[in-house]
């Protein structure tokens, strides 16, 4: 009887132990050599984040300072100098008041002397208002410094013709016979000039009278002259002065024999 009761008690004890839940969770060993990111599990349904690409570091640019503008300056004339002594001094294209005016200068302006005429009564200067051109002033309008006699003599610009007049007459009135025609001309120029010319006679007889080249040393009125002698029939004649240099111009005078 006692043996049977002990057997049942032992069986009940085993059954109670088998049905009771364990109070301690089994211990899981985590490998120590896994990479760090493998130890964290993602939640179900959450996409795995990709590692972001590194942002390249841009170089640091050092701003270049703006270039400092170069200050403009007017060069100081060197060599022989001319100082204007009065206001409204005209600087001419050539060494004469017959030339055109290039500029008007004022008292105190200083200019470099570029040349002079043969008697130093006019000076060629660099225009202080426009140094790219030169012009001429009378010596009496300036004071000078430097070696003026050593300044080169400059040939002034050649002038042009502004007016031409012609006169002609017959020396004798014998008709028919040997007659002589005398003709003259007055040529007005702005300055010295080289004039090339000839004469042309038209009428009952046509002929050309050689002229040549005249050098006018100064401007103003200068004279030309010519003659023709030969047997000329009676009638009306036209005497023409033909100029081919420095300009082309023809001026005619009419006469009659007898």
Residue pairs with C-beta under 8 A, 6 or more apart in sequence:
30 39
42 48
77 110
77 111
77 112
77 126
77 128
78 112
79 112
79 113
79 146
80 112
80 113
80 144
80 145
80 146
80 147
80 148
80 150
80 151
81 110
81 111
81 112
81 113
81 144
81 145
81 146
82 110
82 111
82 112
82 113
82 123
82 125
82 137
82 142
82 143
82 144
83 108
83 109
83 110
83 142
83 143
83 144
83 145
84 105
84 106
84 107
84 108
84 109
84 110
84 111
84 137
84 141
84 142
85 107
85 141
85 142
85 143
86 107
86 141
87 106
87 107
88 104
88 106
89 104
89 105
89 106
89 107
89 137
89 141
89 142
90 97
90 101
90 103
90 104
90 105
90 137
91 101
91 102
91 103
91 104
91 105
91 125
91 127
91 135
91 136
91 137
92 99
92 100
92 101
92 102
92 135
92 136
92 137
93 99
93 100
93 101
93 102
93 135
93 136
93 157
94 136
94 156
94 157
94 159
94 190
94 191
95 117
95 121
95 122
95 124
95 136
95 156
95 191
96 122
96 136
96 156
96 159
96 190
96 191
96 218
96 219
98 159
98 189
98 190
98 191
98 219
98 220
99 136
99 157
99 159
99 190
99 191
102 127
102 133
102 135
103 127
103 129
103 130
103 135
105 111
105 128
105 129
105 137
109 128
109 129
110 128
111 125
111 126
111 127
111 128
112 125
112 126
113 123
113 124
113 125
113 144
113 146
113 148
113 151
114 124
114 125
114 126
114 134
114 151
114 154
115 123
115 124
115 134
115 151
115 152
115 153
115 154
116 122
116 123
116 124
116 148
116 151
116 152
116 153
116 154
117 153
117 154
117 156
118 153
120 139
120 148
120 149
121 138
121 139
122 136
122 137
122 138
122 139
122 156
123 136
123 137
123 138
123 139
123 142
123 144
123 151
124 134
124 135
124 136
124 154
125 134
125 135
125 136
125 137
125 142
126 133
126 134
127 133
127 134
127 135
136 156
156 191
156 192
157 191
158 191
158 192
158 193
158 194
158 246
159 189
159 190
159 191
159 192
159 193
159 216
159 219
159 246
160 189
160 190
160 193
160 246
160 247
161 187
161 188
161 189
161 193
161 195
161 243
161 246
161 247
161 249
162 188
162 189
162 190
163 186
163 187
163 188
164 185
164 186
164 187
164 188
164 241
164 243
164 249
164 251
165 185
165 186
165 251
166 183
166 184
166 185
166 239
166 240
166 241
166 251
166 252
166 253
167 183
167 184
167 185
167 253
168 181
168 182
168 183
168 184
168 237
168 239
168 253
168 255
169 181
169 182
169 183
169 255
170 179
170 180
170 181
170 182
170 255
170 256
170 257
170 258
171 179
171 180
171 181
171 182
171 229
172 178
172 179
172 180
173 179
173 257
173 258
174 258
175 233
175 234
175 257
175 258
176 231
176 232
176 233
176 234
177 231
178 229
178 230
178 231
179 229
179 230
179 231
179 232
179 257
180 227
180 228
180 229
181 201
181 227
181 228
181 229
181 232
181 237
181 239
181 255
181 257
182 225
182 226
182 227
183 199
183 225
183 226
183 227
183 228
183 239
183 241
183 253
184 223
184 224
184 225
184 226
185 197
185 223
185 224
185 225
185 241
185 251
186 221
186 222
186 223
186 224
187 195
187 214
187 216
187 221
187 222
187 223
187 224
187 243
188 220
188 221
188 222
189 195
189 216
189 219
189 220
189 222
190 219
191 218
191 219
192 215
192 216
192 217
192 218
192 219
193 215
193 216
193 219
193 246
194 213
194 214
194 215
194 216
194 245
194 246
195 213
195 214
195 215
195 216
195 222
195 224
195 243
195 245
195 246
196 211
196 212
196 213
196 243
196 244
196 245
197 211
197 212
197 213
197 214
197 224
197 241
197 242
197 243
197 244
198 208
198 209
198 210
198 211
198 212
198 242
199 208
199 209
199 210
199 211
199 226
199 228
199 239
199 240
199 241
199 242
200 206
200 207
200 208
200 209
200 239
200 240
200 242
201 207
201 208
201 209
201 228
201 237
201 238
201 239
201 240
202 237
202 238
202 240
203 232
203 235
203 236
203 237
203 238
204 232
204 233
204 234
204 235
204 237
205 230
205 232
205 233
207 228
207 230
209 226
209 227
209 228
211 224
211 226
211 241
211 242
214 222
214 224
216 222
224 241
232 257
233 257
234 257
234 258
235 256
235 257
236 254
236 255
236 256
237 254
237 255
237 256
237 257
238 252
238 253
238 254
239 252
239 253
239 254
239 255
240 250
240 251
240 252
240 253
241 250
241 251
241 252
242 249
242 250
243 249
243 250
